[in-house]
Amino acid sequence: MEIIDLSRVTLRPFELMDAHDFLRWAGDDRVTGNLRWPAFTSEEEALTFIRDVCVPHPWRRSICIDDRSIGFISIFPETGDNRFKAHIGYGLSHEYWGKGITTRAVSVAVSQVFNDLPHVLRLQAFVQTQRVSKRGFAQEVHLSQRSNL
């Protein structure tokens, strides 16, 4: 198993020039299978999604290694009476699963989001409890378990 120097992992806003790298992971059903969007099939689709969805999103970042997009992390702020809450979601290129990159990215995101979105006081994540590794990940980034659905 290749060891990744986690100091190379950064978060940054998406750029239109990310379309090629984006398609590499967002075109993989293993990555998009648990997301609310289908796998992309062309660079044109990827470019449109980056332009129309990623760039205007209130808090969506590209997870990068050496400034190349290998995934995403998003914070979804709620509105109205629940505006103090937000949900976190992510996707990562399959080739980087199990290497600590998501844990690193979420840790960085959590430290940034409370500065960037000062009205957010609570960050929530839904974890598939049948996936034991994901429960361990949630504990590593200090997310506490509230209930099982």
C-alpha positions as CSV (number, residue, x, y, z in Angstrom):
1,M,0.0,0.0,0.0
2,E,1.4,3.4,-1.0
3,I,1.9,5.8,1.9
4,I,0.8,9.3,1.2
5,D,2.4,12.3,2.9
6,L,-0.7,13.9,4.3
7,S,1.0,17.3,4.3
8,R,0.4,17.2,0.5
9,V,-3.3,17.1,1.0
10,T,-5.0,20.5,0.7
11,L,-8.5,21.9,0.2
12,R,-9.2,24.7,-2.2
13,P,-12.2,26.0,-4.2
14,F,-12.9,24.2,-7.5
15,E,-11.6,25.8,-10.7
16,L,-12.8,25.2,-14.2
17,M,-9.4,23.7,-15.1
18,D,-10.2,20.8,-12.6
19,A,-12.6,19.2,-15.1
20,H,-10.1,16.5,-16.3
21,D,-9.1,15.4,-12.8
22,F,-12.7,15.7,-11.6
23,L,-13.9,13.3,-14.3
24,R,-11.3,10.7,-13.2
25,W,-13.0,10.3,-9.8
26,A,-16.5,11.6,-10.5
27,G,-16.9,9.2,-13.4
28,D,-16.4,6.2,-11.0
29,D,-19.6,4.5,-9.7
30,R,-17.6,3.4,-6.6
31,V,-17.2,7.1,-5.7
32,T,-20.6,8.4,-6.8
33,G,-22.6,5.4,-5.6
34,N,-23.5,7.1,-2.3
35,L,-23.8,10.6,-3.6
36,R,-26.9,12.4,-4.9
37,W,-25.4,12.8,-8.4
38,P,-24.6,10.2,-11.0
39,A,-21.2,9.3,-12.4
40,F,-20.1,11.7,-15.1
41,T,-19.2,10.5,-18.5
42,S,-17.6,13.4,-20.2
43,E,-15.3,16.3,-19.5
44,E,-18.0,18.6,-20.8
45,E,-20.4,17.3,-18.1
46,A,-17.7,17.7,-15.5
47,L,-16.9,21.3,-16.6
48,T,-20.6,22.2,-16.5
49,F,-21.0,20.7,-13.0
50,I,-18.0,22.5,-11.7
51,R,-19.2,25.8,-13.2
52,D,-22.8,25.6,-12.2
53,V,-22.7,23.6,-9.0
54,C,-19.2,23.5,-7.4
55,V,-18.1,27.1,-7.9
56,P,-21.3,28.8,-6.6
57,H,-21.8,26.4,-3.7
58,P,-21.5,28.1,-0.3
59,W,-18.8,25.7,0.9
60,R,-17.5,23.1,-1.5
61,R,-13.8,22.4,-1.8
62,S,-11.7,20.2,-4.0
63,I,-9.6,17.7,-2.0
64,C,-6.2,17.9,-3.7
65,I,-2.8,16.2,-3.7
66,D,-0.2,18.5,-5.3
67,D,-3.0,20.8,-6.4
68,R,-4.7,18.0,-8.5
69,S,-8.3,17.3,-7.6
70,I,-8.9,13.8,-6.1
71,G,-12.2,14.4,-4.5
72,F,-14.5,16.9,-2.8
73,I,-15.8,17.9,0.6
74,S,-18.9,20.0,1.0
75,I,-20.7,21.7,3.9
76,F,-24.4,22.1,3.4
77,P,-25.7,24.9,5.7
78,E,-29.4,24.6,6.7
79,T,-31.7,27.6,6.7
80,G,-34.4,29.1,8.9
81,D,-34.6,27.9,12.5
82,N,-31.9,25.3,11.7
83,R,-29.4,27.8,10.2
84,F,-27.0,27.0,13.0
85,K,-26.6,23.4,11.6
86,A,-24.8,22.1,8.6
87,H,-24.1,18.7,7.1
88,I,-20.9,17.5,5.7
89,G,-20.4,15.3,2.6
90,Y,-17.5,14.1,0.7
91,G,-16.2,11.8,-2.1
92,L,-12.7,10.6,-2.8
93,S,-11.1,8.9,-5.7
94,H,-11.1,5.2,-5.1
95,E,-7.4,4.9,-5.5
96,Y,-6.9,7.0,-2.4
97,W,-9.4,5.1,-0.1
98,G,-8.0,3.9,3.2
99,K,-5.0,6.1,3.2
100,G,-6.1,8.7,5.8
101,I,-6.9,11.4,3.2
102,T,-10.5,11.8,4.0
103,T,-9.7,12.0,7.7
104,R,-7.2,14.8,6.9
105,A,-9.6,16.6,4.6
106,V,-12.4,16.6,7.1
107,S,-10.2,17.7,9.9
108,V,-9.0,20.7,7.8
109,A,-12.6,21.4,6.7
110,V,-13.9,21.4,10.2
111,S,-11.2,23.9,11.3
112,Q,-12.0,26.2,8.4
113,V,-15.8,26.0,8.2
114,F,-16.5,27.5,11.6
115,N,-14.5,30.6,10.6
116,D,-16.0,30.8,7.1
117,L,-19.6,30.2,8.2
118,P,-19.7,31.8,11.8
119,H,-23.5,31.2,12.1
120,V,-22.9,27.4,11.9
121,L,-22.5,25.9,15.4
122,R,-23.1,22.3,14.7
123,L,-21.7,20.1,11.9
124,Q,-23.5,16.8,11.2
125,A,-22.6,13.7,9.1
126,F,-24.7,10.7,8.3
127,V,-22.6,7.5,8.4
128,Q,-23.6,4.2,7.1
129,T,-23.4,2.1,10.3
130,Q,-22.8,-1.1,8.4
131,R,-19.5,0.3,7.2
132,V,-17.4,-0.1,10.3
133,S,-14.5,1.8,8.8
134,K,-16.7,4.9,8.4
135,R,-17.7,4.8,12.0
136,G,-14.0,4.8,13.0
137,F,-13.4,7.7,10.7
138,A,-16.2,9.7,12.3
139,Q,-14.6,9.1,15.7
140,E,-11.2,10.1,14.4
141,V,-12.4,13.5,13.4
142,H,-14.3,13.9,16.7
143,L,-17.8,13.5,15.4
144,S,-20.0,12.1,18.2
145,Q,-22.7,9.5,17.5
146,R,-26.2,10.8,18.4
147,S,-28.4,8.0,17.1
148,N,-28.8,5.2,14.6
149,L,-31.4,5.3,11.9
